Amino acid sequence: MKTIEDRLSALIPQSTLELQAYQVQDASEFIKLDAMENPYHLPEEIQRAMATALQGVSINRYPDPDCKQLKNAITHLWNLPEDLQILLGNGSDELIQLICLALAHDQAKVIAPHPSFVMYKMIAKFCRLDFQAVPLNSEFALDGPAMLTAVQQCPRSIIFLAYPNNPTGTLFDEKVIRQIIEASQGLVIIDEAYYSFAQTSLIHLATEYDNVLLMRTFSKMGMAGLRLGILLGKGPWIEQLNKIRLPYNINILTQIAAHSVLAHWTEIQSQMESIISQRQLLQEQLSSIEGIVALHSYANFILFQPKTVSAQACFQGLKKQGILIKALGGDMDSYLRVTIGTPEENLKFIHALQQLM
Ligand SMILES: *Cc1c(COP(=O)(O)O)cnc(C)c1O
């Protein structure tokens, strides 16, 4: 008699059996500074507008498969160049998956710096693609020669570059990114998940080069619960990727809710600005604690390293005081990542950390 385990190992690829499902820490009752969420509620005016808009929704009908209204609003919001088309995903995670599915091939490979966003590797694996991590240098900058070698060795590479990078918060050098794009026969995806906090963008590269796509998300700007990712690229790329997208991947509630938020953007914008100024403050406060080394961040989180106690002890100590941050683990296990919260949350975090050090 076959056990269910026998059946699984006979049927499911080894690379999938070896994966662990994406882990999310239980955060109820904690000050939640672990997941790069916007700490602020939706302003009341937007809540009301959204509630009104959602009241009239026909959920008995399939949603607009092309999300035309929402795409127009996004084009307007970011004043997008005319030669870029939009593909929307159920979070940018879905867009990463779409790209991997579309380009999956025996000789294809996903290449990303390390450390970077963990989903690049995970999605590559379950799309049956090889994954190659190219270590960042000691300053967490791109190792140009190593990236070029990796890219040149694989003509069908799918290269993910997060700008700013997660978990380091750093911006990679545009010159090195251009070298990678120019050396690559494959596709380069610039992931601007933290665009709103970086105050800079590489969107011009998606216009300039035929092998570059640009990705953004609404998650980090206060809509993580809606699940809306945005991929920008030249028409022919978007046309091919769109064939693989499931027809109604953006549900009607997300379409309408996101549209209501976009119509009141100045209020979201001011939340982003307050997070940026809180980041600067937190950065100074972290650096002034003896025994803490904090990286300069362009995102809504800060990577730091406690030098006098272990990162694990620091993480647990904060947790005991009701503050949840992220312990990176693996070869980054001496580092911790804290998401910028409200001024009150940040103050509690800094006080708790001072006591621990
Ligand atoms: C959070 C994050 C994403 C995923 O965003 P979703 O739109 O919520 O799926 C993508 N890329 C990077 C670098 C991230 O940190």
The ligand as a Gaussian input file, in Angstrom:
#p B3LYP/6-31G(d) Opt

LIG

0 1
 C        6.845000      43.637000      -0.395000
 C        7.578000      43.452000      -1.652000
 C        6.924000      42.998000      -2.809000
 C        5.544000      42.360000      -2.776000
 O        4.549000      43.195000      -2.797000
 P        3.026000      42.731000      -3.001000
 O        2.543000      43.688000      -4.022000
 O        2.413000      42.908000      -1.657000
 O        2.966000      41.318000      -3.480000
 C        7.627000      42.964000      -3.992000
 N        8.918000      43.296000      -4.048000
 C        9.594000      43.697000      -2.945000
 C       11.026000      44.049000      -3.067000
 C        8.951000      43.768000      -1.720000
 O        9.638000      44.104000      -0.628000

